[in-house]
Structure formats: structure tokens, C-alpha cells
Amino acid sequence: MKNEIDLVVIGAGAAGLAAATRLSQAGVNVNVLEARTRIGGRILTVRDPLHHLPIELGAEFVHGFPPVTWSLIQNHGLQATEVEGDDWCVEEDGLQRCDFFSDIQKILQQMDETKPDESFLSFLRRCGPATSAKHEHMKERAIRYVSGFNAADPERVSVHWLVRDQQAAEKIEGDRSFRLLDGYQNVIEIFQRKLAELGGTVQMPAIVEKIEWNEGRAVVSGTGKNGAFSIETTRALITVPLGVLQCAPGSEGAIQFLPVLPNSKREALAKLEIGKVIRVALVFRKRFWDDVRGQHSHSLDKMSFLFSGDDYFPTWWTLMPSKAPVITGWAPAQSAEKLSGKSEAFVVERALLTLSNLLQVQKSKIEGLLASAHFHDWQTDPFSRGAYSYAKVGADGAQEALASAVSDTLFFAGEAANLSGHDGTVHGAIESGVRAAGEILTSMKKQREAV
């Protein structure tokens, strides 16, 4: 198959669909190519058959009040609820309620972007007083937070990037989190419906394998459900995840650029990292943790988050304020490395064992109450190759370099190419798609004026 089109968008995740919708509204003839048999990218909502609940296997939380997300929620009547409940920590003397995030902020606020960049672990080594047991405990929690929330390796993640991330979050009250009651997929479906109304198309599965380009022309080729395809276009917008852009030539999902991308683009890719996460959602017949008692005989019936030092699943959360019998295990960074590539049965078994140990409930009892388990390994998914991005030490300017257009022909978007400090988020991906669409429209306008 060979045809011509105004613009090819590669990837039907939040960034690609947001860009395609904006461009279609401006009258651009857009063709979106998606390697999977579904849209949404790293947004993946499934339905639990017993309780008919939306279960998120990818993005779950709306962090704060990002305008691009809340405009969709409010304009399309979506329902969102704020995360509420108690934080619990597993300490040496057992389960106890804790103020996990407040303690961490006291550490994170000491980071300084005006000083030379360093890794988060390097920063912690200088962050005294070393003789204080309480302070050392706060440092341990800070490490767990950075590896958990940012899916980042504390030995590699940049302090400058963490400061930028914090500053961006503060502007939108990012310390508050919300869930979409009917699932994050609703956001994707809004874009899908609008794009269809405007005449835009999403072709899937359509695995892009090669982009041959020079200024003002690109040929995008690969394999689709009807065999090989080749599409000629004046511009291409690449929105695939960072892990896909970084994967070795010849690997499944890899895209070959001919000629290769400029040095500045390749250097940027080398300075960014795709975080690792394994998550499993366990659905039970009832909320057995309501009967568990922690320190001072307090019930866990209002538990929202559970934090521990477990090697496999250090973080857990419920659907509070919903009383649905669902709890999610989160294995970031090094924990994910232990589980990635393992079978679903192994991951679920490990999750049940961890939960049994943390809550001191017999594993046989938990297994007897388990109704279903939902799991997706984003690391072994060839069209994701990880969770979401972060910057390594010395990566100042890498996002800007990744996001920059090449010869007014190749454009880039996606959460890793967000320029406002919101990389690693859905709203960051949407923002990047809108930004790239604006760049493409400007380029098209300049071209028309030059004729």
C-alpha cells in the first residue's frame, strides 16, 4: 500500500491523539498509525467482571489541576474523585499510621538547582545530619518515594530534574490526586470521537519500522494488518514512548531513521531514561484489610496508601474513598527489575505473599478471597519498553532537544518531550501533543506564505 497524506502521526496514545485532534480541527488531513490493536498507549483500563469496576493497568491518577485534563473532565461530564484516606507504614514495630509525604518534603526541599547537578543518592549523602537516626529514616523514605513516584533509579536520576518536577507540580497543586470514576480510558475516547467527527483516521495495527526523510518529505513504512505499507507525507509526528526511541535497531517496535537523527537528538535520548514499573491490581470478594489492626488497635478500614521496605512490592494503595475491594501493588525501579519478564502467575503469587507478610494475614485466607488479578508488564511490551521517563544527571536541556523539530519535517511529542516539567504524566503527554500540533501548523503556514 502506498499513498500520500498531509501528516502522519505515529502513536495513538494521549500525545498522538491530542495532536491529531488539534490538527484535524485546523483542517489538516491526518493519518494516525498505532502499532497495537487498541488506542491509549500507556493508558490501559480494563473492566473487572465481578464488581464491574474500571481497573487501571497503566496511568491511574490525575495529579493536581492540569488545565488540559480538567477541561476535558468538565466539558465532557466526566466524574472524578479525590484520593482520600490514611497512609500506613510498615515499621520495625509493626503497622502504624504515618505522614509519609510530609517527612519526605523536608528532605526534597533541600535540593538546589543552582548547584552543579548530581544524582539523588549523591545529594542524600551530603544531606545531614548523618548522626540523626530520625533523619536517616527520612532519607530512606525519600529514596522509596523517588524510586516509587518517579519510577526512577536514585543512583541515576538528576537532582535538577527532580527540582523542576517539583516546581511544576506545585503550580497545579500536584500534591492532590484524583481518579476518574469510570476510568482513564474515557479521556482517550474523547479524543477518539472528536478525531472521527473531523475525518481523521487511526490505522491499527500499523507497526512503523522505517522513516526515510529529507527536508519537506518523509516516507513512513512498516507492516499493518493488510501487509506492508508505505505512506508519503510532508511531515511526520513521532509520539512513541522514550523506550521505543531508544531500543536497538532490529528490535520489535524499533523505528529506523534514514538518515539517522541528528547528533543533538541522539545525545538527548542518551541522557533520558525510561523508568521501570510492575503493577498488579488484586480484586477481592471483600475488603479483608478492614479487619486488620495496626498500632493502638487502629483499623485499616480507611487505608489509602501502604508503604514498606519490601523488596518486591514496597507500595500499595486502595481505591479510597471508594470502599471497593481492590488493592494495587506497585513495584518500581529495582523492584520491577526482579519481576519483569516473569509470568503473571509468578507476579500474582509474589504480590499475595508480600501482602500477607505486610498485613500479617495468612496467605491462604487472602488467596481464598481473591476474585481476580490484573497485570501488565510494560517493560516487556515492545511498544512501551518501560513506564515513564526521567532525566539522568547532566541532562539539562535534554527534553527540549528531544522535542525540537528536525528540518521542519520530523516533529516529536510524548510525555518525555514535555517542556513544562510535567514529563511522566498524562497531562504532560497531552500538553506535548498540543505543543507539537502548534509547531506543525506554524510550519505549514510559513510554507504557504513562502509560495
GIWO-V753653 format. One record per backbone hydrogen bond with DSSP energy under -1.0 kcal/mol. CO is the residue of the C=O (numbers start at 1). NH is the residue of the N-H. Records with the same first field share a line. If there is no record, write none. Layout:
CO: NH  NH
This chain:
1: 230
3: 232
7: 31
8: 237
9: 33
10: 239
12: 40
13: 17
14: 18
15: 19
16: 20
17: 21
18: 22
19: 23
20: 24
21: 25
23: 28
24: 27
29: 7
30: 201
31: 9
32: 203
33: 11
34: 206
40: 43
42: 59
44: 57
46: 55
48: 52
53: 48
55: 46
62: 178
66: 70
67: 71
69: 73
70: 74
71: 75
72: 76
73: 78
79: 181
81: 179
86: 304  305
87: 98
88: 307
89: 96
91: 94
94: 91
95: 295
96: 89
99: 103
100: 104
101: 105
102: 106
104: 107  108
105: 109
107: 110
108: 111
112: 115
118: 159
119: 123
120: 124
121: 125
126: 128
129: 132
132: 136
133: 137
134: 138
135: 139
136: 140
137: 141
138: 142
139: 143
140: 144
141: 145
142: 146
143: 147
144: 148
145: 149
146: 150  152
153: 156  157
154: 121
156: 393
157: 120
158: 162
159: 163
160: 164
161: 165
162: 166
163: 167
164: 168
165: 169
166: 170
167: 171
169: 172  174
170: 173
172: 65
173: 176
176: 64
177: 83
178: 62
179: 81
180: 183
183: 186
184: 187
185: 189
186: 190
187: 191
188: 192
189: 193
190: 194
191: 195
192: 196
193: 197
194: 198
195: 200
196: 199
201: 32
203: 34
205: 225
207: 223
209: 256
210: 221
211: 258
212: 219
214: 217
217: 214
218: 233
219: 212
220: 231
221: 209  210
222: 229
223: 207
224: 227
227: 224
229: 222
230: 3
231: 220
232: 5
233: 218
235: 8
236: 411
237: 10
238: 413
241: 245
242: 246
248: 251
251: 254
256: 211
258: 213
262: 266
263: 267
264: 268
265: 269
266: 270
267: 271
271: 392
273: 390
275: 387
276: 333
278: 331
280: 329
281: 374
282: 327
283: 371  372
286: 288
287: 290
288: 291
289: 292
292: 300
294: 297
295: 298
298: 294
300: 303
302: 86
304: 318
305: 88
306: 316
307: 90
314: 308
315: 330
316: 306
317: 328
319: 322
324: 326
325: 284
327: 282
328: 317
329: 280
330: 315
331: 278
332: 335
333: 337
334: 338
336: 340
339: 342
343: 347
344: 348
345: 349
346: 350
347: 351
348: 352
349: 353
350: 354
351: 355
352: 356
353: 357
354: 358
355: 359
356: 361
362: 366
363: 367
364: 368
365: 369
369: 285
372: 283
374: 281
378: 386
381: 384  385
388: 275
390: 273
391: 158
392: 395
395: 398
397: 401
398: 402
399: 403
400: 404
406: 409  410
409: 236
410: 406
411: 238
414: 417
415: 418
422: 425
425: 429
426: 430
427: 431
428: 432
429: 433
430: 434
431: 435
432: 436
433: 437
434: 438
435: 439
436: 440
437: 441
438: 442
439: 443
440: 444
441: 445
442: 446
443: 447
444: 448
445: 449
446: 450
